[in-house]
Amino acid sequence: MSMANEVNGIHVKSSENFFLRVIKYFVPWKGDGVSEVFRKLMFVASIAIFAVSLDSLADYLRADKQELSYFEDIQSLEPDFGDTGNSGVSGSTDTVDTTDKNGKITKIENPVITVEPRELQDWALPLLERNPDVRGWIKIPLITDGDGNAIINYPVLQHESNNEYYLHHNIDGLVTDSGSIYADSHVPITLDSQADNVIIYGHNMMAGTQFAGAIRLKRGADYISQNPIIEFNTIYEKNQKYVIVATFVGVGDKSMDDRASVFDFWNYSNFASDGHYSFETWKTNVEKCSWISSSVNLNEDDDYITLSTCSYEMDNARWVVVAKKLTAKDNFEEIVKSYKDKADKDIYFFKAWRDRYGNNKVIVGS
């Protein structure tokens, strides 16, 4: 065997620097073929995109953390309304027992209804100093975090003319994706009056802020009956309690339904004496669309609130919660025990929904 053949059988260790070999493997180099150059360029581009994505993700997480901290600070401003109990107006002592499908018993304080003069409240003064557009405070005691703190527990703002200003601004007037919870500006909340039905908007944010927690009400009657109270006080009131009367997915614009009289719930602020925007038309639509039923009596001379947020089953859908201010005529214990889930066949679903899901309830996120 020749010396040449023996040498060919021996592995000669490359004298090239290891790091140089790595660089040459991933970076285009003299002598590379077209396909090899293309492969390396694609790899370099992928690394660049990945690096930018990581930086963007880090920025997003930092911003998200800062925003959550900001909203925790806002929630810490919750006023003292002088309540003596979780759900009642001052003086509440009786409780109502509710039992869920698992047999768990929950006690809810039976609200004692009182009527007081409408006047600017002391609790509102610090908030008005921070922003004169504050018009109230909303809290839903049922919807809590792991520590039992109400998730939806925020001031309610109202711009004098721009109905979307607080969609992208916080209480301090700074631009933010989460925006604020705010009342429809078309009917101002004043010392002398407020809308028959105050429409209140808030984002459904993935971080859990604003009205995101309201999506839990999609769990149905059994969940809602554990505490159907929404606390909403304008800056001229205290200790006002509203009871949930309806929940449904509604349209975000009229093109989503094929009825001649689409239920544009956001336009029912002050009820007309008759016609499309009358109380009776509103009541009929609310009862027809609602996913739940109860014994709550809806009367034209009562006060109502409607909460509206995004619903992610489809583009431009809205999750809507309607509640009525409790009065001395309401039997709270009877109401709590009366909640029932409606059968799908008894619910009106708008056309865009029927086209996608049929006449069926579908829930995304709750």
N, C-alpha and C positions, 0 to 999 in steps of 0.2 A: 504494500500500500504506500502510495506516495505521500510525501509530507503535506502536499496541497490538500489531499483528501482528508487527512487527519485534522488539519486546521479547520476545514469546512464543518466538521462535526463538533467543533468546540464553540459554546456560546460566549461571545465576547461582550462583556459589560460595556454599555455605552458610557462614554466619558462626558456626555452632555449633562448639564445640571438638571436635577429632577424638576425644579420649578419651571425651567425653560421648556422642558418637554411637555409639561402640563399646559403652559401658555400656548405652545405650538399646536396642541391638540384641540384647543377651543377657539383660538384666534386665527383668522386667515393669515397664511404665511406663504412666502415665495415658493413656488413649485407646486402649490395646491391645485387640484383640478377644479373645474367649475362646480361640480356637485358638492365637493368638499368645502369650497368657499361659501356656497349657499347654506350648507348645514351649519357652518360656524357662525355666519351672520345671523341666522335664525336663533341660534343659541344665545348670542350676545344680546339680540333684541329682547328675547324672553327674559333674560336676567335684568335688563334695564326696566322692562315693564313690571316685573316682580318687585324690584326695589322701589319703584314709584308707588306701587300698590301698597306695599308695607308702610311707606311713609304716610300715604293717605289714610290707611287704616289707623295708624297711630294717632294722626291728627283727629280722626273721627272719634276714637275712643276717649281721647283727652277732652274733646269738646262735649261728648256725651256725658262724661263724668262731671264736668264743670256745670253742665245744664242741670243734671240731677241734683247736684249740690245747691244750685241756685233755687230750684223749686222746693227743696226741703226748707230753705230759708224763708221762702214765701209762705209755705204752709205753717211755719212757726209763728206767723203773724195772726193766726186764727184768733178772732176776738172772743171775749168772754161774754156770751149772751145772757148769762144769768140762769142757764138751765140747771135744774136739779137732777136731771136724769138723762139717759142716753137718747131717748126719743121723744120725751114729753116736753110740754111747755111748763114753765115754773109752777110748782105745786103738784106735779105728777107723782102719784104713789102706787096706783094699781098696776099690775102687770098682766100681760096676755101670754099664755103658753102656746108655743107652736111646736109641732112635731114634724120632722122631715121624714123622707121615705126610709131612712135607716133607723128611725125610732129615736133620734136625738131630740131632746126637748130644749128649746130656746125660750128665754123669757124676754119679752119686749115691754118696755114701759108704755102704759096706756096714756096717750097725750091728753092733757087737760087743756081745753081750748079757752083762750082768753082773747078779748078784743081791747086793744089799747090805741090811744090817739096816734095818728101818723105824724111823726116828727123826726128831725135829724137826730140820729142816735150818737151817744158818746163813743160807742165802740168804733164808729166809722171815722172819727176825726183823724187818728194817726194814719189810716189808709188814704184818706183824702189829701193829707199833706204830702204823701208820697206821689199820688196821682189823682187829680180831681175828677178823672173819668171813672173811678171806682163807683159802682152802683149797687154792690151787694156782696154777699158771700154765699157759696154753695158747698154743701157737704153731704156725702152719702155714707152713713155709718155702716151699712151692710158690707161695703166693698173695702176690704182691708189688706194690709201687707202681712208678712209673717209675724210681726210684732203686735198686730191688732190695731194698727193706726190706719185711719181712713185714707185711702189713696186719693179719692176725689175730695179735696178740701182746699178750695181756692177762692180768691176774690173774683168777682164778676165785673168786667169792665164794659163800658159802652161809649163808643165814639159818637160825637155829635152829628156826624154826617157820613163818614166813610165806614160802611158796614164790613169791610174786609181789613181795616187797619190792624186790628188786634189778632187777625189770622197769622200775622208775621211779626208782631211786636209784643214784648213783654210789658209788665207793669211799669218798668222804668223807661219805656219808649225805645228800647234797643231792639234791633232786628234779630229775630231768632226763628228757627224752623218750627219750634214748638208753639210759638205764639202765646195767646192767653185764652182763658175762657171769657166769652163776652156775650152780651145781650144784643139782639137785633136793634139797629140804630133807628129804624123807621118809626118806632113809637118810644120816645124818651121816657125813662123812669124819673119822675119828678116827685116833689113833695105832695103835689095835688093828685097825681094819678100815675098809673102804669098800664101796660097793655092787659087786655082780658086774658091773653095767653102769651106770656113772655117767652120768646124763642131764644134759647141759649145755645151757643155754638162752642165747640172745642175740638182740637185735633185728637185723633186716635194714634198716638205716638208709640212706636215699637219699644221705646224705653220705659213706657208705662205711665207717662205724664199726661196731664189734661184729662180728656174723657176716655182714655184707653181702658180704664177699669170698668166703664159702663158696659163693655162687651160681655162681661160676666153675667149680665142680666139675661143673656140669651139662654142661660141654663134653665130658665123656665119658672113656672109657678111655684114649685117646691122651694127653689132657692129664694125667690123674691119674697115669699111669705115669711122667711126668717126675719126680715125687717124691711118692710116696703116703704120706709120713710125717706124722703129727701128733705134736707133742711136747706131752705133758701130764704134768706133775709135780705131785703133791699136795705139801703142805708137809712131808711125811714122806719124800720121795723126791727123786732127781735122775737126770737122764739117761735118763728113760723114754720109749720110742718106741712109738707105735701105728701100725699100718698100716691104711689104708682098705680095708674089705671090702665096703661097700655104700653106694649113694646112691639116694634115691627121694623122690618127693613123697608125703607121708602125710596122713592126716586130722587135723584139729584137734579134732574131736569125733566121737563115735560115730554121730551122725545122718547123716554123710556117706557111709556105706556100707550095703549091704543084707545083709552076711553076719551070721549069728548070732553069730559070734565075730570082731568087728571087730578089726583089728590096732591096738590102743591102745598103741603102742610106748613111750609115756611112762610106762607102768605096769610095765615090765619092768626093775626095778632089781635086786632080788634074785630069782633064779630059784626058782620053786617046785619041789618034788620031782616033781610031775606036774600034769596038767591045763592049763588055759588059760595060766597064767603060767610054765610049765615052760621049761627051756632049749630043748628040742626044738621046742616050739611057736614060741618066739621065732626060732630058727634057720630053721625052715621059712618063716615069714612074711618074714624079712629076705631070704632067697634068692629068694622068690617075687616080692617087690616091687622088688628092686634093679634099677637100670638097667644095672648092670655085673656082670661075673663075674670071678673070679680063682681062683688055686690056694690061697688062704689056707684053712687048716684051722681050723674053728671047734669048739673043745672047751669043755665045760662048766667045766673048772677054770681056764680063761684069764680075763683081765680085759678088759673092754670099756668103751668110751665111746660115747655117742650124742649127736651135736650136732643141735639143733633150732632152726630159725629160720623166719620167714615166707616163703612162696612166693607170688608175686603172680599166678599163673595163675588163681586164684579165691579168693574169700573163705575164710579159715580153713584154707587149705592150708598144709602145713609142708614145708620142704626138710630132709631128714634125712640125716645122714652117720654111718655106723657104722664104728668102727675097733677093732681088736684089739691088745692089748699084745703086742709081739714077744717071743718066747721063743727059747731056744737051738735048739728043734726046727724053727723056721721057716727056710726057705731063701729069703732075701731076694731074691737074684738071680732065682730061679725065679718068685717072686711078681711082681716088677716086669715080667717078660716075659709074664706070663699074663693081664694085664688085657684084657678084651674088652667091647665094647658088646653088650648083649643086644638081640635083635630085639623089636620092640614086641609081637609075638604071644606072646612068652615072658615078658612082664611082667604082673603083676597090677595093674590100676588100679582104685581104689575107684569106687563107683557114681556119685557126684557128678562125678567126672572123666570117666567114660565117657559120662555124659549130655551133657556139654559138648563133649568132644574125641574121643569114641570110644576105641578101644583104641590110642592113639597118644601118643608122647612129644610134649609141647609145652613150649617153653622161653620164659619171659619174663625177660629180663635175665640175661646171663652174660658 
